[in-house]
Amino acid sequence: MGFSFRRSISLGKGRRLNLSKRGASVSQRIGRVTFNSRGGGSVRLLRGLSFRFGKR
């Protein structure tokens, strides 16, 4: 397993700018559901447990 890079910057009101080795994306959180600009998302089920869906 190699090294990875990920940086997340809050833009306010549930919005984040995510920076990684693959590039940049924006995510928007609405309640328990988070959608990102790459066509994916996640649903928070419990504290520390989530279900990811869509493209990765």
mmCIF file of the N, C-alpha and C atoms, coordinates in Angstrom:
data_MODEL
# 
_entry.id   MODEL 
# 
loop_
_atom_site.group_PDB 
_atom_site.id 
_atom_site.type_symbol 
_atom_site.label_atom_id 
_atom_site.label_alt_id 
_atom_site.label_comp_id 
_atom_site.label_asym_id 
_atom_site.label_entity_id 
_atom_site.label_seq_id 
_atom_site.pdbx_PDB_ins_code 
_atom_site.Cartn_x 
_atom_site.Cartn_y 
_atom_site.Cartn_z 
_atom_site.occupancy 
_atom_site.B_iso_or_equiv 
_atom_site.pdbx_formal_charge 
_atom_site.auth_seq_id 
_atom_site.auth_comp_id 
_atom_site.auth_asym_id 
_atom_site.auth_atom_id 
_atom_site.pdbx_PDB_model_num 
ATOM 1   N N  . MET A 1 1  ? 0.848   -1.169 0.000   1.00 0.00 ? 1  MET A N  1 
ATOM 2   C CA . MET A 1 1  ? 0.000   0.000  0.000   1.00 0.00 ? 1  MET A CA 1 
ATOM 3   C C  . MET A 1 1  ? 0.892   1.231  0.000   1.00 0.00 ? 1  MET A C  1 
ATOM 4   N N  . GLY A 1 2  ? 0.553   2.215  -0.843  1.00 0.00 ? 2  GLY A N  1 
ATOM 5   C CA . GLY A 1 2  ? 1.352   3.419  -0.979  1.00 0.00 ? 2  GLY A CA 1 
ATOM 6   C C  . GLY A 1 2  ? 0.776   4.588  -0.199  1.00 0.00 ? 2  GLY A C  1 
ATOM 7   N N  . PHE A 1 3  ? 1.368   5.727  -0.418  1.00 0.00 ? 3  PHE A N  1 
ATOM 8   C CA . PHE A 1 3  ? 0.914   6.950  0.223   1.00 0.00 ? 3  PHE A CA 1 
ATOM 9   C C  . PHE A 1 3  ? -0.259  7.532  -0.552  1.00 0.00 ? 3  PHE A C  1 
ATOM 10  N N  . SER A 1 4  ? -1.119  8.261  0.150   1.00 0.00 ? 4  SER A N  1 
ATOM 11  C CA . SER A 1 4  ? -2.232  8.935  -0.498  1.00 0.00 ? 4  SER A CA 1 
ATOM 12  C C  . SER A 1 4  ? -2.277  10.376 -0.003  1.00 0.00 ? 4  SER A C  1 
ATOM 13  N N  . PHE A 1 5  ? -2.916  11.231 -0.785  1.00 0.00 ? 5  PHE A N  1 
ATOM 14  C CA . PHE A 1 5  ? -3.051  12.636 -0.439  1.00 0.00 ? 5  PHE A CA 1 
ATOM 15  C C  . PHE A 1 5  ? -4.503  13.033 -0.584  1.00 0.00 ? 5  PHE A C  1 
ATOM 16  N N  . ARG A 1 6  ? -5.046  13.675 0.419   1.00 0.00 ? 6  ARG A N  1 
ATOM 17  C CA . ARG A 1 6  ? -6.418  14.188 0.366   1.00 0.00 ? 6  ARG A CA 1 
ATOM 18  C C  . ARG A 1 6  ? -6.516  15.383 1.280   1.00 0.00 ? 6  ARG A C  1 
ATOM 19  N N  . ARG A 1 7  ? -7.083  16.468 0.781   1.00 0.00 ? 7  ARG A N  1 
ATOM 20  C CA . ARG A 1 7  ? -7.247  17.695 1.543   1.00 0.00 ? 7  ARG A CA 1 
ATOM 21  C C  . ARG A 1 7  ? -8.657  18.203 1.315   1.00 0.00 ? 7  ARG A C  1 
ATOM 22  N N  . SER A 1 8  ? -9.341  18.590 2.373   1.00 0.00 ? 8  SER A N  1 
ATOM 23  C CA . SER A 1 8  ? -10.708 19.071 2.283   1.00 0.00 ? 8  SER A CA 1 
ATOM 24  C C  . SER A 1 8  ? -10.787 20.466 2.900   1.00 0.00 ? 8  SER A C  1 
ATOM 25  N N  . ILE A 1 9  ? -11.351 21.430 2.162   1.00 0.00 ? 9  ILE A N  1 
ATOM 26  C CA . ILE A 1 9  ? -11.454 22.811 2.619   1.00 0.00 ? 9  ILE A CA 1 
ATOM 27  C C  . ILE A 1 9  ? -12.929 23.192 2.664   1.00 0.00 ? 9  ILE A C  1 
ATOM 28  N N  . SER A 1 10 ? -13.397 23.651 3.808   1.00 0.00 ? 10 SER A N  1 
ATOM 29  C CA . SER A 1 10 ? -14.793 24.043 3.965   1.00 0.00 ? 10 SER A CA 1 
ATOM 30  C C  . SER A 1 10 ? -15.059 25.367 3.258   1.00 0.00 ? 10 SER A C  1 
ATOM 31  N N  . LEU A 1 11 ? -16.166 25.399 2.504   1.00 0.00 ? 11 LEU A N  1 
ATOM 32  C CA . LEU A 1 11 ? -16.582 26.618 1.815   1.00 0.00 ? 11 LEU A CA 1 
ATOM 33  C C  . LEU A 1 11 ? -17.819 27.226 2.469   1.00 0.00 ? 11 LEU A C  1 
ATOM 34  N N  . GLY A 1 12 ? -18.285 26.625 3.557   1.00 0.00 ? 12 GLY A N  1 
ATOM 35  C CA . GLY A 1 12 ? -19.448 27.127 4.284   1.00 0.00 ? 12 GLY A CA 1 
ATOM 36  C C  . GLY A 1 12 ? -20.747 26.489 3.821   1.00 0.00 ? 12 GLY A C  1 
ATOM 37  N N  . LYS A 1 13 ? -21.730 26.439 4.717   1.00 0.00 ? 13 LYS A N  1 
ATOM 38  C CA . LYS A 1 13 ? -23.082 25.923 4.449   1.00 0.00 ? 13 LYS A CA 1 
ATOM 39  C C  . LYS A 1 13 ? -23.089 24.530 3.834   1.00 0.00 ? 13 LYS A C  1 
ATOM 40  N N  . GLY A 1 14 ? -22.312 23.604 4.378   1.00 0.00 ? 14 GLY A N  1 
ATOM 41  C CA . GLY A 1 14 ? -22.321 22.219 3.930   1.00 0.00 ? 14 GLY A CA 1 
ATOM 42  C C  . GLY A 1 14 ? -21.571 21.953 2.645   1.00 0.00 ? 14 GLY A C  1 
ATOM 43  N N  . ARG A 1 15 ? -20.811 22.911 2.163   1.00 0.00 ? 15 ARG A N  1 
ATOM 44  C CA . ARG A 1 15 ? -20.082 22.762 0.905   1.00 0.00 ? 15 ARG A CA 1 
ATOM 45  C C  . ARG A 1 15 ? -18.582 22.650 1.178   1.00 0.00 ? 15 ARG A C  1 
ATOM 46  N N  . ARG A 1 16 ? -17.919 21.740 0.432   1.00 0.00 ? 16 ARG A N  1 
ATOM 47  C CA . ARG A 1 16 ? -16.480 21.530 0.612   1.00 0.00 ? 16 ARG A CA 1 
ATOM 48  C C  . ARG A 1 16 ? -15.770 21.446 -0.727  1.00 0.00 ? 16 ARG A C  1 
ATOM 49  N N  . LEU A 1 17 ? -14.538 21.905 -0.737  1.00 0.00 ? 17 LEU A N  1 
ATOM 50  C CA . LEU A 1 17 ? -13.646 21.736 -1.879  1.00 0.00 ? 17 LEU A CA 1 
ATOM 51  C C  . LEU A 1 17 ? -12.685 20.625 -1.498  1.00 0.00 ? 17 LEU A C  1 
ATOM 52  N N  . ASN A 1 18 ? -12.663 19.537 -2.278  1.00 0.00 ? 18 ASN A N  1 
ATOM 53  C CA . ASN A 1 18 ? -11.837 18.375 -1.993  1.00 0.00 ? 18 ASN A CA 1 
ATOM 54  C C  . ASN A 1 18 ? -10.684 18.308 -2.991  1.00 0.00 ? 18 ASN A C  1 
ATOM 55  N N  . LEU A 1 19 ? -9.471  18.215 -2.479  1.00 0.00 ? 19 LEU A N  1 
ATOM 56  C CA . LEU A 1 19 ? -8.277  18.138 -3.319  1.00 0.00 ? 19 LEU A CA 1 
ATOM 57  C C  . LEU A 1 19 ? -7.596  16.805 -3.067  1.00 0.00 ? 19 LEU A C  1 
ATOM 58  N N  . SER A 1 20 ? -7.235  16.111 -4.154  1.00 0.00 ? 20 SER A N  1 
ATOM 59  C CA . SER A 1 20 ? -6.546  14.831 -4.031  1.00 0.00 ? 20 SER A CA 1 
ATOM 60  C C  . SER A 1 20 ? -5.615  14.645 -5.217  1.00 0.00 ? 20 SER A C  1 
ATOM 61  N N  . LYS A 1 21 ? -4.962  13.524 -5.241  1.00 0.00 ? 21 LYS A N  1 
ATOM 62  C CA . LYS A 1 21 ? -4.053  13.192 -6.334  1.00 0.00 ? 21 LYS A CA 1 
ATOM 63  C C  . LYS A 1 21 ? -4.789  13.154 -7.676  1.00 0.00 ? 21 LYS A C  1 
ATOM 64  N N  . ARG A 1 22 ? -6.058  12.760 -7.666  1.00 0.00 ? 22 ARG A N  1 
ATOM 65  C CA . ARG A 1 22 ? -6.868  12.657 -8.886  1.00 0.00 ? 22 ARG A CA 1 
ATOM 66  C C  . ARG A 1 22 ? -7.417  13.997 -9.362  1.00 0.00 ? 22 ARG A C  1 
ATOM 67  N N  . GLY A 1 23 ? -7.321  15.043 -8.564  1.00 0.00 ? 23 GLY A N  1 
ATOM 68  C CA . GLY A 1 23 ? -7.814  16.353 -8.950  1.00 0.00 ? 23 GLY A CA 1 
ATOM 69  C C  . GLY A 1 23 ? -8.704  16.967 -7.888  1.00 0.00 ? 23 GLY A C  1 
ATOM 70  N N  . ALA A 1 24 ? -9.495  17.949 -8.302  1.00 0.00 ? 24 ALA A N  1 
ATOM 71  C CA . ALA A 1 24 ? -10.365 18.669 -7.372  1.00 0.00 ? 24 ALA A CA 1 
ATOM 72  C C  . ALA A 1 24 ? -11.829 18.331 -7.637  1.00 0.00 ? 24 ALA A C  1 
ATOM 73  N N  . SER A 1 25 ? -12.645 18.391 -6.579  1.00 0.00 ? 25 SER A N  1 
ATOM 74  C CA . SER A 1 25 ? -14.088 18.209 -6.711  1.00 0.00 ? 25 SER A CA 1 
ATOM 75  C C  . SER A 1 25 ? -14.766 19.025 -5.619  1.00 0.00 ? 25 SER A C  1 
ATOM 76  N N  . VAL A 1 26 ? -16.058 19.224 -5.785  1.00 0.00 ? 26 VAL A N  1 
ATOM 77  C CA . VAL A 1 26 ? -16.861 19.960 -4.812  1.00 0.00 ? 26 VAL A CA 1 
ATOM 78  C C  . VAL A 1 26 ? -17.938 19.031 -4.299  1.00 0.00 ? 26 VAL A C  1 
ATOM 79  N N  . SER A 1 27 ? -18.201 19.067 -3.003  1.00 0.00 ? 27 SER A N  1 
ATOM 80  C CA . SER A 1 27 ? -19.269 18.248 -2.436  1.00 0.00 ? 27 SER A CA 1 
ATOM 81  C C  . SER A 1 27 ? -20.254 19.131 -1.676  1.00 0.00 ? 27 SER A C  1 
ATOM 82  N N  . GLN A 1 28 ? -21.526 18.713 -1.687  1.00 0.00 ? 28 GLN A N  1 
ATOM 83  C CA . GLN A 1 28 ? -22.601 19.445 -1.018  1.00 0.00 ? 28 GLN A CA 1 
ATOM 84  C C  . GLN A 1 28 ? -23.333 18.478 -0.099  1.00 0.00 ? 28 GLN A C  1 
ATOM 85  N N  . ARG A 1 29 ? -23.458 18.835 1.164   1.00 0.00 ? 29 ARG A N  1 
ATOM 86  C CA . ARG A 1 29 ? -24.157 17.994 2.131   1.00 0.00 ? 29 ARG A CA 1 
ATOM 87  C C  . ARG A 1 29 ? -25.560 18.535 2.361   1.00 0.00 ? 29 ARG A C  1 
ATOM 88  N N  . ILE A 1 30 ? -26.555 17.639 2.260   1.00 0.00 ? 30 ILE A N  1 
ATOM 89  C CA . ILE A 1 30 ? -27.954 17.989 2.496   1.00 0.00 ? 30 ILE A CA 1 
ATOM 90  C C  . ILE A 1 30 ? -28.499 16.970 3.484   1.00 0.00 ? 30 ILE A C  1 
ATOM 91  N N  . GLY A 1 31 ? -28.579 17.337 4.746   1.00 0.00 ? 31 GLY A N  1 
ATOM 92  C CA . GLY A 1 31 ? -29.008 16.410 5.786   1.00 0.00 ? 31 GLY A CA 1 
ATOM 93  C C  . GLY A 1 31 ? -27.984 15.301 5.959   1.00 0.00 ? 31 GLY A C  1 
ATOM 94  N N  . ARG A 1 32 ? -28.415 14.051 5.831   1.00 0.00 ? 32 ARG A N  1 
ATOM 95  C CA . ARG A 1 32 ? -27.507 12.906 5.966   1.00 0.00 ? 32 ARG A CA 1 
ATOM 96  C C  . ARG A 1 32 ? -26.862 12.498 4.653   1.00 0.00 ? 32 ARG A C  1 
ATOM 97  N N  . VAL A 1 33 ? -27.238 13.146 3.550   1.00 0.00 ? 33 VAL A N  1 
ATOM 98  C CA . VAL A 1 33 ? -26.762 12.768 2.217   1.00 0.00 ? 33 VAL A CA 1 
ATOM 99  C C  . VAL A 1 33 ? -25.759 13.800 1.709   1.00 0.00 ? 33 VAL A C  1 
ATOM 100 N N  . THR A 1 34 ? -24.660 13.310 1.126   1.00 0.00 ? 34 THR A N  1 
ATOM 101 C CA . THR A 1 34 ? -23.647 14.166 0.523   1.00 0.00 ? 34 THR A CA 1 
ATOM 102 C C  . THR A 1 34 ? -23.498 13.792 -0.944  1.00 0.00 ? 34 THR A C  1 
ATOM 103 N N  . PHE A 1 35 ? -23.572 14.794 -1.828  1.00 0.00 ? 35 PHE A N  1 
ATOM 104 C CA . PHE A 1 35 ? -23.378 14.602 -3.261  1.00 0.00 ? 35 PHE A CA 1 
ATOM 105 C C  . PHE A 1 35 ? -22.095 15.297 -3.674  1.00 0.00 ? 35 PHE A C  1 
ATOM 106 N N  . ASN A 1 36 ? -21.364 14.710 -4.640  1.00 0.00 ? 36 ASN A N  1 
ATOM 107 C CA . ASN A 1 36 ? -20.166 15.377 -5.124  1.00 0.00 ? 36 ASN A CA 1 
ATOM 108 C C  . ASN A 1 36 ? -20.259 15.645 -6.616  1.00 0.00 ? 36 ASN A C  1 
ATOM 109 N N  . SER A 1 37 ? -19.349 16.482 -7.108  1.00 0.00 ? 37 SER A N  1 
ATOM 110 C CA . SER A 1 37 ? -19.391 16.920 -8.497  1.00 0.00 ? 37 SER A CA 1 
ATOM 111 C C  . SER A 1 37 ? -18.941 15.845 -9.478  1.00 0.00 ? 37 SER A C  1 
ATOM 112 N N  . ARG A 1 38 ? -18.464 14.719 -8.999  1.00 0.00 ? 38 ARG A N  1 
ATOM 113 C CA . ARG A 1 38 ? -18.036 13.620 -9.870  1.00 0.00 ? 38 ARG A CA 1 
ATOM 114 C C  . ARG A 1 38 ? -19.122 12.571 -10.067 1.00 0.00 ? 38 ARG A C  1 
ATOM 115 N N  . GLY A 1 39 ? -20.328 12.828 -9.576  1.00 0.00 ? 39 GLY A N  1 
ATOM 116 C CA . GLY A 1 39 ? -21.447 11.919 -9.787  1.00 0.00 ? 39 GLY A CA 1 
ATOM 117 C C  . GLY A 1 39 ? -21.614 10.862 -8.724  1.00 0.00 ? 39 GLY A C  1 
ATOM 118 N N  . GLY A 1 40 ? -20.993 11.011 -7.602  1.00 0.00 ? 40 GLY A N  1 
ATOM 119 C CA . GLY A 1 40 ? -21.111 10.046 -6.517  1.00 0.00 ? 40 GLY A CA 1 
ATOM 120 C C  . GLY A 1 40 ? -21.708 10.693 -5.287  1.00 0.00 ? 40 GLY A C  1 
ATOM 121 N N  . GLY A 1 41 ? -21.788 9.925  -4.235  1.00 0.00 ? 41 GLY A N  1 
ATOM 122 C CA . GLY A 1 41 ? -22.303 10.458 -2.992  1.00 0.00 ? 41 GLY A CA 1 
ATOM 123 C C  . GLY A 1 41 ? -22.252 9.436  -1.885  1.00 0.00 ? 41 GLY A C  1 
ATOM 124 N N  . SER A 1 42 ? -22.751 9.830  -0.727  1.00 0.00 ? 42 SER A N  1 
ATOM 125 C CA . SER A 1 42 ? -22.791 8.928  0.413   1.00 0.00 ? 42 SER A CA 1 
ATOM 126 C C  . SER A 1 42 ? -23.964 9.297  1.315   1.00 0.00 ? 42 SER A C  1 
ATOM 127 N N  . VAL A 1 43 ? -24.406 8.307  2.070   1.00 0.00 ? 43 VAL A N  1 
ATOM 128 C CA . VAL A 1 43 ? -25.466 8.493  3.055   1.00 0.00 ? 43 VAL A CA 1 
ATOM 129 C C  . VAL A 1 43 ? -24.892 8.091  4.405   1.00 0.00 ? 43 VAL A C  1 
ATOM 130 N N  . ARG A 1 44 ? -25.000 8.982  5.374   1.00 0.00 ? 44 ARG A N  1 
ATOM 131 C CA . ARG A 1 44 ? -24.514 8.673  6.720   1.00 0.00 ? 44 ARG A CA 1 
ATOM 132 C C  . ARG A 1 44 ? -25.572 7.865  7.454   1.00 0.00 ? 44 ARG A C  1 
ATOM 133 N N  . LEU A 1 45 ? -25.228 6.623  7.807   1.00 0.00 ? 45 LEU A N  1 
ATOM 134 C CA . LEU A 1 45 ? -26.162 5.722  8.481   1.00 0.00 ? 45 LEU A CA 1 
ATOM 135 C C  . LEU A 1 45 ? -26.112 5.893  9.988   1.00 0.00 ? 45 LEU A C  1 
ATOM 136 N N  . LEU A 1 46 ? -24.940 5.792  10.542  1.00 0.00 ? 46 LEU A N  1 
ATOM 137 C CA . LEU A 1 46 ? -24.687 5.987  11.967  1.00 0.00 ? 46 LEU A CA 1 
ATOM 138 C C  . LEU A 1 46 ? -23.417 6.805  12.105  1.00 0.00 ? 46 LEU A C  1 
ATOM 139 N N  . ARG A 1 47 ? -23.101 7.210  13.301  1.00 0.00 ? 47 ARG A N  1 
ATOM 140 C CA . ARG A 1 47 ? -21.853 7.931  13.525  1.00 0.00 ? 47 ARG A CA 1 
ATOM 141 C C  . ARG A 1 47 ? -20.670 7.032  13.171  1.00 0.00 ? 47 ARG A C  1 
ATOM 142 N N  . GLY A 1 48 ? -19.886 7.440  12.175  1.00 0.00 ? 48 GLY A N  1 
ATOM 143 C CA . GLY A 1 48 ? -18.732 6.657  11.748  1.00 0.00 ? 48 GLY A CA 1 
ATOM 144 C C  . GLY A 1 48 ? -19.039 5.589  10.715  1.00 0.00 ? 48 GLY A C  1 
ATOM 145 N N  . LEU A 1 49 ? -20.297 5.467  10.261  1.00 0.00 ? 49 LEU A N  1 
ATOM 146 C CA . LEU A 1 49 ? -20.679 4.452  9.289   1.00 0.00 ? 49 LEU A CA 1 
ATOM 147 C C  . LEU A 1 49 ? -21.489 5.103  8.167   1.00 0.00 ? 49 LEU A C  1 
ATOM 148 N N  . SER A 1 50 ? -21.042 4.913  6.918   1.00 0.00 ? 50 SER A N  1 
ATOM 149 C CA . SER A 1 50 ? -21.748 5.494  5.789   1.00 0.00 ? 50 SER A CA 1 
ATOM 150 C C  . SER A 1 50 ? -21.782 4.517  4.622   1.00 0.00 ? 50 SER A C  1 
ATOM 151 N N  . PHE A 1 51 ? -22.706 4.771  3.690   1.00 0.00 ? 51 PHE A N  1 
ATOM 152 C CA . PHE A 1 51 ? -22.856 3.960  2.489   1.00 0.00 ? 51 PHE A CA 1 
ATOM 153 C C  . PHE A 1 51 ? -22.547 4.838  1.293   1.00 0.00 ? 51 PHE A C  1 
ATOM 154 N N  . ARG A 1 52 ? -21.579 4.430  0.456   1.00 0.00 ? 52 ARG A N  1 
ATOM 155 C CA . ARG A 1 52 ? -21.192 5.195  -0.727  1.00 0.00 ? 52 ARG A CA 1 
ATOM 156 C C  . ARG A 1 52 ? -21.912 4.647  -1.949  1.00 0.00 ? 52 ARG A C  1 
ATOM 157 N N  . PHE A 1 53 ? -22.291 5.549  -2.867  1.00 0.00 ? 53 PHE A N  1 
ATOM 158 C CA . PHE A 1 53 ? -22.975 5.147  -4.090  1.00 0.00 ? 53 PHE A CA 1 
ATOM 159 C C  . PHE A 1 53 ? -22.477 5.984  -5.267  1.00 0.00 ? 53 PHE A C  1 
ATOM 160 N N  . GLY A 1 54 ? -22.808 5.540  -6.470  1.00 0.00 ? 54 GLY A N  1 
ATOM 161 C CA . GLY A 1 54 ? -22.456 6.275  -7.673  1.00 0.00 ? 54 GLY A CA 1 
ATOM 162 C C  . GLY A 1 54 ? -21.033 6.015  -8.113  1.00 0.00 ? 54 GLY A C  1 
ATOM 163 N N  . LYS A 1 55 ? -20.515 6.925  -8.944  1.00 0.00 ? 55 LYS A N  1 
ATOM 164 C CA . LYS A 1 55 ? -19.165 6.795  -9.481  1.00 0.00 ? 55 LYS A CA 1 
ATOM 165 C C  . LYS A 1 55 ? -18.121 7.023  -8.406  1.00 0.00 ? 55 LYS A C  1 
ATOM 166 N N  . ARG A 1 56 ? -16.954 6.407  -8.620  1.00 0.00 ? 56 ARG A N  1 
ATOM 167 C CA . ARG A 1 56 ? -15.845 6.609  -7.666  1.00 0.00 ? 56 ARG A CA 1 
ATOM 168 C C  . ARG A 1 56 ? -14.646 7.111  -8.361  1.00 0.00 ? 56 ARG A C  1 
# 
